[in-house]
Amino acid sequence: MTEKLVAFFVEGATEVAFYKAVVINAQKKLNAPYACSFQYVDMKGIGNFKSDALRQFRLLKKKHPDQPIDVFLCIDRDVFDLQKKPPIDKASVKKSLIKEGAQKVEYIEAKQSIEDWFLCDYHGVISYLGLPTKTKRPEGTGQEALKKLFLKAGKVYVKGGNAGKLIEYLDISGIMNACCSQFKPLCETLGLECKKEKKCRNA
């Protein structure tokens, strides 16, 4: 049987590093090799999902002509909740990929942003920044709070930049459990059954 390809279409370098960590963490829980391979596609912003998702998928098909492909479109919810006109038509993007031949297309939507996920492990964030353990979470959205914490530590957080070092400090398993319902489609594809994990919560 041909090995499946699982492709993550993400908004930026931050998400590439994060989802690589998610895949590694899931494999530790499975304690067995994956029966699939992975690709991480940096879309360089959510707006490019509309124009480039189909093109990027066709490139994957060309490179992996014999593999069935599952696609996960990894996006932040905040831009949909804050803007009157959504940046992309999610249903249209999904439909176009399925029509092109994707075996499965699912959205993983961070509520409200991936920075909110990071802050689920607040201890890991301030540990990376070298801030006192009593440091209070700043007010604002996850992205705003993270930027303020970075400034306290004399650093600059850039949305979509390479946050690989920060992610190394995070409790990925704890974040996945705290935001379980948002990760459920991915867990099912990777073979992490809900009955073996904490029950998905409406996070």
Buried (B, 14 or more C-beta within 10 A) or exposed (E): EEEBBBBBBBBBBBBBBBBBBBBEBBBEBBEEEBEBEBBBBBBEEBEBBBEBBBEBBEEBBEEBEEBBBBBBBBBBBBBBEEEEEEBBEBEEBBEBBEEBEBEBBBBBBBBBBBBBBBBBBBEBBBBBBEBEEEBEBBEEBBBEBBBBBBEBBEBEBEBBEEBBEBBEBBBBBBBBBBBBEBBBBBBEBBBBEEEEBEEBEEB
